[in-house]
Amino acid sequence: FSRGGDFRGRLIPKTPRSADVRLAQYANASDPVARSSRAASAVSAKLLNAAAVLADIQSNYPGCPELSAAISEIRRLASGVSACGGPPALLGLEGTAAKTYFTALASAFRADIRFGGRRRRPPPDPANSLLSFGYTLLGNLIAGMLEARGLDPALGFFHEIRPGRPSLALDILEEFRSPVVDRFVLRSCNLRVFRPDMFEGDDERTGGVRLTRDAKKTFFREWERTLASPLRERDADDRPDVFSLLKRQIERLVSDLRGGAPYAPFRYGG
């Protein structure tokens, strides 16, 4: 990665002999019905997990009206996912839910670093910088795991094909954005693991900020702990760590594409 967190490259093993899985992936991506169904699954999981994270936060701030209203609205939007006609309509619904979610999330930042809403390209403040960095790292981890398993990370179902975009990795990332990255950033900021003086102007992106070199050491130390920590799953007794859950979700997708059980997204919660 560059100092600004831009992905430059990675070392990977030889491509596994999984041509049947890639053919099934291409067939599903080319089938409008199958693609819409899989896209809806990704959006539904994202919204329900976002609402579950806000519900966790609400338990610490029971008197916060923004959280209660956002949870109800996001759950309402999630109930309408199945009625969307395809990825374009899903994208609009997802955008509405994201705006509601981040407005509510902002109310939970209580220390030196505050959050005024999601802004990116470039991220103009510490909280947005941390969120963008976390999404980039987790998305690239998923992309590498997909590639190692024989899938094409560039061909997704919800995210459109775009040069340089790991669309399938972003589809799976939707399930983990709020439970992993957002919780990590919120907790780290509120505990003052990160402070405003740990950021600097981004020379590579005008108007952006980034972690200083020394602060990145802190970030990666805390990030690795997060990936190795257990994550609560709805209606599950065990609590695998984040890395194991990512691997399991990819195996679920491979099994589904090969004719096994339908893919079950990760659902955060107790």
Disulfide bonds with the S-S distance in Angstrom:
none
